[in-house]
Amino acid sequence: MSKIAWNESLSLGVAELDKHHKELLYIMSLLLDALQYEQDEEAISTILSKLKEYTLFHFSAEEAFMKEIKYPELNKHIAKHSELKKKVKSFQYARFCHENLTPEDYKEFISNWLIEHIFQYDFKIIKYMQENKSSPKNFKDKVKADWKKVKAKTETGGNIKTDEKVESAIKTDTNVKDEKEES
């Protein structure tokens, strides 16, 4: 099965969001590999959970970005994010119910979800930002603060438990970036 890989045509030109998209593609590649090589159910479920967790993190960041630049189609974009979150949950549920989804089913979903979402929706954000010469200030700090809110909400009232490895990767990644910016 051919891989779904990052290439520069997917770059929004916003380092933080591009980094998130790369990470989502990486997690999706792990999922496709696990399916192709018929790894055990626990491994596949773990990767699906990571995908769901990182998706929540990314959507929170992207929504904070849109709010910061006063993106006029914010509510439409948030609705699209909600639809995509439901699709990820439905794939988790399908695995739980032992439905016969093929690796190609997952690949099609991933292609349609992330790649088309970037081209059809995310690039509109960048176009708006460029046309209005707006750029967010302290975006990374706001992403961290918003993620803490999302995490707190899901830990206390939702059925999603934060994956420590994903959280650790997020912390490590932002710490490395902070260090680079300071030098």
Accessible surface in RSA format (square Angstrom, percent):
REM  Atomic radii and reference values for relative SASA: ProtOr
REM  Chains: A
REM  Algorithm: Lee & Richards
REM  Probe-radius: 1.40
REM  Slices: 20
REM RES _ NUM      All-atoms   Total-Side   Main-Chain    Non-polar    All polar
REM                ABS   REL    ABS   REL    ABS   REL    ABS   REL    ABS   REL
RES MET A   1    73.99  38.3  12.70   8.4  61.29 145.9  25.80  21.9  48.19  63.8
RES SER A   2    79.23  66.9  61.28  81.8  17.95  41.3  53.25 113.4  25.98  36.4
RES LYS A   3   111.82  54.6  87.03  53.4  24.79  59.0  82.20  74.0  29.62  31.6
RES ILE A   4    16.96   9.7  11.68   8.7   5.28  12.7  15.58  11.2   1.38   3.7
RES ALA A   5    68.04  62.6  52.07  80.4  15.98  36.3  55.72  78.5  12.32  32.6
RES TRP A   6    55.45  22.3  32.90  15.9  22.55  53.0  32.75  17.5  22.71  36.8
RES ASN A   7    77.40  53.4  71.80  69.4   5.59  13.5  37.81  91.0  39.59  38.3
RES GLU A   8   128.52  73.8 115.79  87.6  12.73  30.3  69.62 134.7  58.90  48.1
RES SER A   9    69.33  58.6  47.85  63.9  21.48  49.5  52.43 111.7  16.90  23.7
RES LEU A  10     3.49   1.9   3.49   2.5   0.00   0.0   3.49   2.4   0.00   0.0
RES SER A  11    30.61  25.9  19.36  25.8  11.24  25.9   7.68  16.3  22.93  32.1
RES LEU A  12     7.99   4.4   0.50   0.4   7.49  18.8   1.79   1.3   6.20  16.7
RES GLY A  13    67.36  83.1   0.00   N/A  67.36  83.1  34.57  94.9  32.79  73.4
RES VAL A  14    20.43  13.4  17.10  15.5   3.33   8.0  20.43  17.7   0.00   0.0
RES ALA A  15    68.69  63.2  52.66  81.3  16.03  36.5  59.41  83.7   9.27  24.6
RES GLU A  16     9.63   5.5   7.92   6.0   1.71   4.1   6.90  13.3   2.73   2.2
RES LEU A  17     0.33   0.2   0.33   0.2   0.00   0.0   0.33   0.2   0.00   0.0
RES ASP A  18    12.72   8.9  12.72  12.7   0.00   0.0   5.89  13.9   6.83   6.8
RES LYS A  19    36.71  17.9  34.11  20.9   2.61   6.2  33.61  30.3   3.10   3.3
RES HIS A  20     0.00   0.0   0.00   0.0   0.00   0.0   0.00   0.0   0.00   0.0
RES HIS A  21     0.06   0.0   0.06   0.0   0.00   0.0   0.00   0.0   0.06   0.1
RES LYS A  22    96.56  47.1  91.42  56.1   5.14  12.2  39.77  35.8  56.79  60.5
RES GLU A  23    54.26  31.2  52.15  39.5   2.11   5.0   9.63  18.6  44.64  36.4
RES LEU A  24     0.15   0.1   0.15   0.1   0.00   0.0   0.15   0.1   0.00   0.0
RES LEU A  25     5.14   2.9   4.59   3.3   0.55   1.4   4.81   3.4   0.33   0.9
RES TYR A  26   124.13  58.0 118.25  67.3   5.89  15.3  87.14  65.5  36.99  45.6
RES ILE A  27     5.99   3.4   5.99   4.5   0.00   0.0   5.99   4.3   0.00   0.0
RES MET A  28     0.42   0.2   0.42   0.3   0.00   0.0   0.42   0.4   0.00   0.0
RES SER A  29    20.01  16.9  19.85  26.5   0.16   0.4  12.97  27.6   7.04   9.9
RES LEU A  30    60.27  33.6  58.33  41.7   1.95   4.9  58.42  41.0   1.85   5.0
RES LEU A  31     1.58   0.9   1.58   1.1   0.00   0.0   1.58   1.1   0.00   0.0
RES LEU A  32     4.65   2.6   4.52   3.2   0.13   0.3   4.65   3.3   0.00   0.0
RES ASP A  33    39.49  27.7  39.49  39.3   0.00   0.0  11.67  27.5  27.82  27.7
RES ALA A  34     0.52   0.5   0.40   0.6   0.13   0.3   0.40   0.6   0.13   0.3
RES LEU A  35    12.35   6.9   5.85   4.2   6.50  16.3   6.50   4.6   5.85  15.8
RES GLN A  36    71.11  39.8  51.12  37.4  19.99  47.6  16.27  34.6  54.84  41.6
RES TYR A  37   151.37  70.7 127.14  72.3  24.23  63.0  93.11  70.0  58.26  71.8
RES GLU A  38   152.14  87.3 125.39  94.9  26.75  63.7  43.24  83.6 108.89  88.9
RES GLN A  39    86.24  48.2  71.65  52.4  14.59  34.7  25.54  54.4  60.70  46.0
RES ASP A  40    97.56  68.3  81.95  81.6  15.61  36.9  45.84 107.9  51.72  51.6
RES GLU A  41    71.30  40.9  65.06  49.2   6.23  14.8  46.89  90.7  24.41  19.9
RES GLU A  42   136.22  78.2 127.96  96.8   8.26  19.7  47.23  91.4  88.98  72.7
RES ALA A  43    30.39  27.9  21.99  33.9   8.40  19.1  29.77  41.9   0.61   1.6
RES ILE A  44     4.37   2.5   4.37   3.3   0.00   0.0   4.37   3.2   0.00   0.0
RES SER A  45    47.44  40.1  45.08  60.2   2.36   5.4  31.88  67.9  15.55  21.8
RES THR A  46    54.86  39.0  50.00  50.7   4.86  11.6  36.76  49.4  18.09  27.3
RES ILE A  47    20.40  11.6  20.40  15.2   0.00   0.0  20.40  14.7   0.00   0.0
RES LEU A  48     2.90   1.6   2.90   2.1   0.00   0.0   2.90   2.0   0.00   0.0
RES SER A  49    47.70  40.3  44.31  59.1   3.39   7.8  22.58  48.1  25.11  35.2
RES LYS A  50    39.92  19.5  39.92  24.5   0.00   0.0   8.07   7.3  31.85  33.9
RES LEU A  51     1.21   0.7   1.21   0.9   0.00   0.0   1.21   0.8   0.00   0.0
RES LYS A  52    32.48  15.8  32.12  19.7   0.35   0.8  11.17  10.1  21.31  22.7
RES GLU A  53     5.69   3.3   5.29   4.0   0.40   1.0   2.00   3.9   3.69   3.0
RES TYR A  54    10.01   4.7  10.01   5.7   0.00   0.0   4.42   3.3   5.59   6.9
RES THR A  55     1.45   1.0   1.45   1.5   0.00   0.0   1.45   1.9   0.00   0.0
RES LEU A  56    19.68  11.0  17.36  12.4   2.31   5.8  17.55  12.3   2.13   5.7
RES PHE A  57     3.62   1.8   3.56   2.2   0.06   0.2   3.56   2.2   0.06   0.2
RES HIS A  58     1.30   0.7   1.30   0.9   0.00   0.0   0.72   0.7   0.58   0.7
RES PHE A  59     4.29   2.1   4.29   2.7   0.00   0.0   4.29   2.6   0.00   0.0
RES SER A  60    12.01  10.1   4.19   5.6   7.81  18.0   7.77  16.5   4.24   5.9
RES ALA A  61     0.04   0.0   0.00   0.0   0.04   0.1   0.00   0.0   0.04   0.1
RES GLU A  62     0.07   0.0   0.07   0.0   0.00   0.0   0.00   0.0   0.06   0.1
RES GLU A  63    26.07  15.0  26.07  19.7   0.00   0.0   1.63   3.2  24.43  19.9
RES ALA A  64     7.75   7.1   2.59   4.0   5.17  11.8   4.10   5.8   3.65   9.7
RES PHE A  65     1.88   0.9   1.88   1.2   0.00   0.0   1.88   1.1   0.00   0.0
RES MET A  66     0.01   0.0   0.00   0.0   0.01   0.0   0.00   0.0   0.01   0.0
RES LYS A  67   121.68  59.4 107.73  66.1  13.95  33.2  59.89  53.9  61.79  65.8
RES GLU A  68    53.03  30.4  35.85  27.1  17.19  40.9   6.86  13.3  46.17  37.7
RES ILE A  69     6.65   3.8   0.37   0.3   6.29  15.1   3.18   2.3   3.48   9.4
RES LYS A  70   161.70  78.9 146.30  89.8  15.39  36.6 111.77 100.6  49.92  53.2
RES TYR A  71    15.71   7.3   8.04   4.6   7.67  20.0   4.28   3.2  11.43  14.1
RES PRO A  72    98.04  71.5  57.61  52.5  40.43 147.0  69.19  57.1  28.86 179.3
RES GLU A  73    69.50  39.9  66.75  50.5   2.74   6.5  15.92  30.8  53.58  43.7
RES LEU A  74    32.49  18.1  32.37  23.2   0.12   0.3  32.37  22.7   0.12   0.3
RES ASN A  75   120.12  82.8 112.33 108.6   7.79  18.8  33.25  80.0  86.87  84.0
RES LYS A  76   146.63  71.5 137.32  84.3   9.31  22.2  92.53  83.3  54.10  57.6
RES HIS A  77     4.59   2.5   3.15   2.2   1.44   3.7   2.50   2.6   2.09   2.4
RES ILE A  78    51.80  29.5  51.79  38.6   0.01   0.0  51.79  37.3   0.01   0.0
RES ALA A  79    60.59  55.7  48.97  75.6  11.62  26.4  55.22  77.8   5.37  14.2
RES LYS A  80    50.06  24.4  47.99  29.4   2.08   4.9  19.80  17.8  30.27  32.2
RES HIS A  81     0.27   0.1   0.27   0.2   0.00   0.0   0.27   0.3   0.00   0.0
RES SER A  82    43.43  36.7  41.73  55.7   1.69   3.9  22.27  47.4  21.15  29.6
RES GLU A  83    70.74  40.6  66.95  50.7   3.79   9.0  29.21  56.5  41.52  33.9
RES LEU A  84     5.55   3.1   5.55   4.0   0.00   0.0   5.55   3.9   0.00   0.0
RES LYS A  85    60.89  29.7  59.05  36.2   1.84   4.4  21.59  19.4  39.30  41.9
RES LYS A  86   141.97  69.3 137.48  84.4   4.49  10.7  84.09  75.7  57.88  61.7
RES LYS A  87    86.90  42.4  85.68  52.6   1.23   2.9  46.10  41.5  40.81  43.5
RES VAL A  88     1.38   0.9   1.10   1.0   0.29   0.7   1.38   1.2   0.00   0.0
RES LYS A  89    94.81  46.3  91.71  56.3   3.11   7.4  43.32  39.0  51.50  54.9
RES SER A  90    59.82  50.5  50.17  67.0   9.65  22.2  45.16  96.2  14.66  20.5
RES PHE A  91    29.93  15.0  29.26  18.1   0.67   1.7  29.93  18.1   0.00   0.0
RES GLN A  92    40.28  22.5  34.46  25.2   5.82  13.8  17.09  36.4  23.19  17.6
RES TYR A  93   139.71  65.2 135.59  77.1   4.12  10.7  98.24  73.8  41.46  51.1
RES ALA A  94     7.87   7.2   7.48  11.5   0.39   0.9   7.83  11.0   0.04   0.1
RES ARG A  95    33.12  13.9  30.73  15.7   2.39   5.7   5.35   7.3  27.78  16.8
RES PHE A  96   157.87  79.0 143.11  88.6  14.76  38.4 151.53  91.9   6.35  18.2
RES CYS A  97    54.35  41.1  28.23  31.5  26.12  61.4  18.38  46.6  35.97  38.8
RES HIS A  98   138.97  76.0 116.93  81.3  22.04  56.4  83.60  86.2  55.37  64.4
RES GLU A  99    91.25  52.4  77.20  58.4  14.05  33.4  33.19  64.2  58.06  47.4
RES ASN A 100   148.28 102.3 118.37 114.4  29.92  72.0  35.75  86.0 112.53 108.8
RES LEU A 101    48.45  27.0  35.06  25.1  13.39  33.7  35.23  24.7  13.22  35.6
RES THR A 102    68.67  48.8  66.54  67.5   2.13   5.1  64.95  87.2   3.72   5.6
RES PRO A 103    40.07  29.2  40.07  36.5   0.00   0.0  40.07  33.1   0.00   0.0
RES GLU A 104   101.27  58.1  99.12  75.0   2.14   5.1  58.01 112.2  43.25  35.3
RES ASP A 105    54.72  38.3  49.42  49.2   5.30  12.5  10.18  23.9  44.55  44.4
RES TYR A 106     0.77   0.4   0.77   0.4   0.00   0.0   0.77   0.6   0.00   0.0
RES LYS A 107    33.25  16.2  33.25  20.4   0.00   0.0  20.49  18.4  12.76  13.6
RES GLU A 108   111.13  63.8 103.98  78.7   7.15  17.0  34.82  67.3  76.31  62.3
RES PHE A 109    21.18  10.6  15.74   9.7   5.44  14.2  20.78  12.6   0.40   1.1
RES ILE A 110     0.21   0.1   0.21   0.2   0.00   0.0   0.21   0.2   0.00   0.0
RES SER A 111    35.32  29.8  34.92  46.6   0.40   0.9  24.63  52.5  10.69  15.0
RES ASN A 112    68.56  47.3  60.76  58.7   7.80  18.8  19.24  46.3  49.33  47.7
RES TRP A 113     5.68   2.3   1.64   0.8   4.04   9.5   4.46   2.4   1.22   2.0
RES LEU A 114     3.40   1.9   3.40   2.4   0.00   0.0   3.40   2.4   0.00   0.0
RES ILE A 115    37.09  21.1  37.09  27.6   0.00   0.0  37.09  26.7   0.00   0.0
RES GLU A 116    77.30  44.4  75.96  57.5   1.33   3.2  25.23  48.8  52.07  42.5
RES HIS A 117     6.33   3.5   3.73   2.6   2.60   6.7   5.82   6.0   0.51   0.6
RES ILE A 118     0.00   0.0   0.00   0.0   0.00   0.0   0.00   0.0   0.00   0.0
RES PHE A 119    93.45  46.8  76.87  47.6  16.58  43.1  76.91  46.6  16.54  47.3
RES GLN A 120    94.99  53.1  88.02  64.3   6.97  16.6  33.86  72.1  61.13  46.4
RES TYR A 121    57.21  26.7  56.83  32.3   0.38   1.0  27.71  20.8  29.49  36.4
RES ASP A 122     0.05   0.0   0.05   0.1   0.00   0.0   0.05   0.1   0.00   0.0
RES PHE A 123    59.33  29.7  55.76  34.5   3.57   9.3  56.48  34.2   2.86   8.2
RES LYS A 124   104.81  51.1 100.11  61.4   4.70  11.2  60.03  54.0  44.78  47.7
RES ILE A 125     0.88   0.5   0.88   0.7   0.00   0.0   0.88   0.6   0.00   0.0
RES ILE A 126     8.97   5.1   8.97   6.7   0.00   0.0   8.97   6.5   0.00   0.0
RES LYS A 127   126.83  61.9 125.00  76.7   1.83   4.4  69.30  62.4  57.52  61.3
RES TYR A 128    47.86  22.3  46.10  26.2   1.77   4.6  26.76  20.1  21.10  26.0
RES MET A 129    29.07  15.1  28.44  18.8   0.64   1.5  28.30  24.1   0.77   1.0
RES GLN A 130   120.17  67.2 102.92  75.2  17.25  41.1  40.40  86.0  79.77  60.5
RES GLU A 131   114.49  65.7  82.64  62.5  31.85  75.8  46.24  89.4  68.25  55.7
RES ASN A 132    76.96  53.1  51.99  50.2  24.97  60.1  15.27  36.8  61.69  59.6
RES LYS A 133   188.21  91.8 150.69  92.5  37.52  89.3 116.14 104.5  72.07  76.8
RES SER A 134    31.58  26.7  23.30  31.1   8.28  19.1  28.73  61.2   2.85   4.0
RES SER A 135    79.82  67.5  62.79  83.8  17.03  39.2  29.01  61.8  50.81  71.2
RES PRO A 136    26.34  19.2   8.22   7.5  18.12  65.9   9.12   7.5  17.22 107.0
RES LYS A 137   155.04  75.6 150.27  92.2   4.76  11.3 104.23  93.8  50.81  54.1
RES ASN A 138   107.53  74.2  87.74  84.8  19.79  47.7  16.12  38.8  91.41  88.4
RES PHE A 139    20.73  10.4  17.13  10.6   3.60   9.4  17.13  10.4   3.60  10.3
RES LYS A 140    25.05  12.2  22.20  13.6   2.85   6.8  22.20  20.0   2.85   3.0
RES ASP A 141    87.63  61.4  81.42  81.0   6.21  14.7  27.68  65.2  59.95  59.8
RES LYS A 142    77.95  38.0  75.84  46.5   2.12   5.0  57.49  51.7  20.46  21.8
RES VAL A 143     1.43   0.9   1.23   1.1   0.19   0.5   1.23   1.1   0.19   0.5
RES LYS A 144    60.88  29.7  57.63  35.4   3.25   7.7  43.35  39.0  17.53  18.7
RES ALA A 145    47.90  44.0  42.01  64.8   5.89  13.4  45.89  64.6   2.01   5.3
RES ASP A 146    34.38  24.1  33.82  33.7   0.56   1.3   7.76  18.3  26.62  26.5
RES TRP A 147    15.36   6.2  15.36   7.4   0.00   0.0  15.16   8.1   0.20   0.3
RES LYS A 148   141.48  69.0 137.72  84.5   3.76   8.9  82.13  73.9  59.34  63.2
RES LYS A 149   141.79  69.2 133.14  81.7   8.65  20.6  91.05  82.0  50.74  54.0
RES VAL A 150    38.67  25.4  38.03  34.4   0.63   1.5  38.65  33.6   0.02   0.1
RES LYS A 151    43.25  21.1  42.64  26.2   0.61   1.5  15.17  13.7  28.08  29.9
RES ALA A 152    52.01  47.8  47.94  74.0   4.07   9.3  51.72  72.8   0.29   0.8
RES LYS A 153   153.25  74.8 146.10  89.6   7.16  17.0  95.03  85.5  58.23  62.0
RES THR A 154    19.23  13.7  18.05  18.3   1.18   2.8  15.06  20.2   4.17   6.3
RES GLU A 155    92.59  53.2  60.52  45.8  32.06  76.3  22.42  43.4  70.16  57.3
RES THR A 156   121.89  86.7  83.17  84.3  38.72  92.3  74.18  99.6  47.71  72.1
RES GLY A 157    70.65  87.1   0.00   N/A  70.65  87.1  36.12  99.1  34.53  77.3
RES GLY A 158    44.63  55.0   0.00   N/A  44.63  55.0  24.30  66.7  20.34  45.5
RES ASN A 159   136.18  93.9  97.80  94.5  38.38  92.4  46.85 112.7  89.34  86.3
RES ILE A 160    27.07  15.4  21.04  15.7   6.04  14.5  24.75  17.8   2.32   6.3
RES LYS A 161   176.26  86.0 157.33  96.5  18.94  45.1 103.49  93.2  72.77  77.5
RES THR A 162    11.45   8.1   3.64   3.7   7.81  18.6   3.27   4.4   8.19  12.4
RES ASP A 163    30.08  21.1  21.87  21.8   8.21  19.4  14.41  33.9  15.67  15.6
RES GLU A 164   142.64  81.9 134.69 101.9   7.95  18.9  52.58 101.7  90.07  73.5
RES LYS A 165   145.06  70.8 136.21  83.6   8.84  21.1  89.52  80.6  55.54  59.2
RES VAL A 166     8.90   5.9   6.07   5.5   2.83   6.8   8.90   7.7   0.00   0.0
RES GLU A 167    23.74  13.6  23.62  17.9   0.13   0.3   8.23  15.9  15.51  12.7
RES SER A 168    57.69  48.7  54.34  72.5   3.35   7.7  26.23  55.8  31.46  44.1
RES ALA A 169    47.88  44.0  37.03  57.1  10.85  24.7  44.59  62.8   3.28   8.7
RES ILE A 170    13.71   7.8  10.63   7.9   3.09   7.4  13.71   9.9   0.00   0.0
RES LYS A 171   116.81  57.0 114.85  70.5   1.96   4.7  72.80  65.5  44.01  46.9
RES THR A 172    77.51  55.1  74.73  75.8   2.78   6.6  57.59  77.4  19.91  30.1
RES ASP A 173    52.08  36.5  48.59  48.4   3.50   8.3  18.47  43.5  33.61  33.5
RES THR A 174     5.73   4.1   5.73   5.8   0.00   0.0   1.40   1.9   4.32   6.5
RES ASN A 175    78.31  54.0  76.99  74.4   1.32   3.2  16.66  40.1  61.65  59.6
RES VAL A 176    65.37  43.0  65.21  59.0   0.17   0.4  65.21  56.7   0.17   0.5
RES LYS A 177    44.26  21.6  43.91  26.9   0.34   0.8  39.52  35.6   4.74   5.0
RES ASP A 178    38.52  27.0  36.83  36.7   1.68   4.0  18.06  42.5  20.45  20.4
RES GLU A 179   114.83  65.9 108.16  81.8   6.67  15.9  41.70  80.7  73.13  59.7
RES LYS A 180   145.13  70.8 128.94  79.1  16.19  38.5  80.74  72.7  64.39  68.6
RES GLU A 181   117.54  67.5  84.91  64.2  32.64  77.7  48.17  93.2  69.37  56.6
RES GLU A 182   148.75  85.4 110.88  83.9  37.88  90.2  49.42  95.6  99.34  81.1
RES SER A 183   125.91 106.4  60.73  81.0  65.18 150.1  80.36 171.1  45.55  63.8
END  Absolute sums over single chains surface
CHAIN  1 A    10384.8       8840.5       1544.4       5728.5       4656.3
END  Absolute sums over all chains
TOTAL         10384.8       8840.5       1544.4       5728.5       4656.3
